[in-house]
Amino acid sequence: MLAAQRGGIETADTRLSDDGRHLLVRRFDRDAAGNRLAFEDMASLMGLPSSAKFSGSVERIIKTLAAFCEEPLRASALERFFRQYALAMMLRNGDAHLKNFGVLYSPQGGGNDVRLAPCYDMVTMAAYAPLSPTGTTHDIPALMWRNTKRWFKPRDFVQLGSLCGIVHVDRKLETIASGVHAAARALADAIRNHPDNHETGTKMLRLWRDGLQQAGLLREHAFPSLEP
């Protein structure tokens, strides 16, 4: 979530507990006046049960957002989704399924204010899967992309940007990657302050490095050393 915040992505308000073991997430289904907003995740919008959350595709989410969001909120929703999903690929978030993306709207809005909800569940799920000797993960993404489940390479980010109508994809990716680099440095500090989290934290750093490198966005001088 810190990577999302540092990478210019709208997020729910979160705070890490003092012991580093719990993430507190403030409710984001309220407007500025405190009125409750309606929330629906992508599985619900697609008419699918929760059990089918791993059966969708990235392309179908884009089509669903385009269908439910009216202009000018449609362009904003697609750009925000691009940012969220691009980050999920860099962070090796294999848990980025249909229920981890959703929309907000006013119950009295008549459906003309549907917009993408802020990022609220960004995790490196691959850190809990076995790793190969080279540090790459055996985990795979939750959603299909181009009829397969695989981690993105540079051309995939470009294609995703094209589907979302994004201009200057490279600039937006650099901003997102900067957030990952900043979060990596903060994670390295957290590992030193909380030795009990060393194993999982180190795996996360290896996966983030791998994700940035595969995306062609790794800046060696800005990424913390993986050595103890």
N, C-alpha and C positions, 0 to 999 in steps of 0.2 A: 504494500500500500504506500510505503514511503517512496518507492521508485515511481509510482504513479503520480504522487503529489509533486515530486521533484521534476517529473517529466512533462509537466503542463497538462495533466489529465485531471478533469473534475472528479473528485472522490468524496465519499462519505467522510464525515469527521471521525477520525480514529485516534486512539491513544494506546500505547503499549504499557502494560502494567509494570510496576517497579521491579518485579522479579523476572521480567522478560518472557513470561510464559503465557500471558493472556492478551488478546487484542480486544479492546473495548470499541464498539462501533455505535455512534449516535444515530438515532433514527433519521432517515433522510426523506421520509414520506410526509413532510410538513412544509408548507410554504412559509414565506417570511412573516406572515401574520399568525402562524401557528395552526392554520387550518389543515386538516388531514387531506392528503392527496391519495388518489387511487394508484396502486402499483400492480403491474402484471409482468411476470417473467416471460421469456420467449416461448417456453413450452406451453404456457397458458394461451398466449396469443396465437400459437399455431394449432390450438385445439388438441394438444397432446397431453397424456397423463405424465405425472412426475417421473414415473418409471422409464419414460422414453427420453429422458434428458440427454442421453448420450447418442441418440439416433439422428440428430439433426446435422446440418451443414452450415458452414460459414455463409455460403451463397444464399441459403434460405433465410438466414437472419437478415441479410441485407435486403432481400425482397420484402420481408415482413415489415421492416422499418420503413421502407419506401411506400408500402401500402397503407400503413397506419398513421404515419407522420405527414402532416400537411406542411407546405411551404409557408414561411421560411424555416420552420423547425426541422423539415426533412433533411436539408443539407447539413445542418448542425448535428442531427442525430447520426447521420452516416459518418461524418468526420469523427465524432466522438467514439463511435464503434470502431472505426479504423484505429484510432489511438489505443483503445483498450485492448483490441485483439492483437495488434502489433506488439504491445508490451507483453501480453500473455505468451507470445511466441519467444520473445527474448528471455523471459524469466523461466521458461520451461514449465508453464502452468498447464499441466495436463488435465486439470479439473475445470477448465474453462468450458463448461457445458451450457445447455440451453437455459438452465435456471440461474446462471450467474450473469446473465444480461437481462435487463428488463426496461420497462417504460413507466413513466409517471404522467398523470394527467388529473385535471380537476374533475370531480364527479359531476359538477354542474357545467363543465366546459363544452359539452356537446361533441367532444372528440376532436376539437380543432386545436388543442394545446398538448397533444401527445408528444413527448420527447424522451430521449434516452435517459435512463436513470444514471446517476453518478456511479463510478466504479466502486463496488462495495465488497468484492470477494476476489482479491488478487493474491494468489499463493503460488509457491513453487512446489507443487505436488510431487514433481519428479524427485525431490529430495528424499522421498519416502519409498522410492523404488530402487531396485538394485542398479548399481553403476558398473560399467565396464572398466577394465584396467586403465583405459585412457581418460576416464572421467565422464564419458557420455552416458546418457540415461537409457534404460530399457523401457521407459515409459513412453507413451504416445499421446498426442492431443485427443481431447474428447470428441471434437467435431470433425466431420469430413471437410476436405478442401480439395477441389479438383478430383473428386471421386476417390480420395485416399486420405488416410490419417498420417500426417508426417509434419515434422518441424519445418518452418519456413526457411527458404534460402532467399537471397536478394531479389530474385525475379518474382517470388511469391508476394513479397511486400509491395512491389510495384503493381502487380496484377490486382492485389487487394485494394490498393489506392485507386486504381482505375475504376473498379466496380463501385467504389464509394464516392466517385467523383472528386477525388482529392487533387488539388493543384500543389506542385512543389513537394512531392512525396518525400524526396531526400531530406529536405529541411525539417519536416515533421519527424522523420525517423531519427535525425540527429538530436532533436530536442528530447525525444523519448529515451534514446540511448544515454543522453547526458543524465537523465534521471536515474537510470540503472547504475551508472558509474558512481553517482553521488550516494545512492542507497547502498552500494557495495562497500564503500568506505565506511559508512555508518554501521553496516553489518559487521565488518571486521572489528570495529571498536566494541560492538556489543558482544562479540565472541570473547574478546579479551576480558570484558567486565563480567561475563556470565560463562565461566568455563564449562558448566554442565551442558551448555548448548553447542559446544565446540563441534561435535561430530555432524549434527544437522546443519549448523551454520556454515561449516566448511564445504559440505556438499552443495549447499545453496550457492556459495560463491563460485564453485567449479562449474555448476550448471549455468549460472548467469554469464560467466566468461565464455562458455561454449556457445550459448545463445547469441551473444554479441558477436563473437567471432564468425559464426555461421551466417549471421546477417551482414557481415562485412562492416561492422560498426564498433569493433573493439579498439579502444585507445589504451595501449599497454601502460603508458605513463600515468593514466588516470585510474587504472584499476589496481586494487590492493594486491599485494603479494599473497600467494597461497601457501607460502612457506611459513612454518611456525615461528 
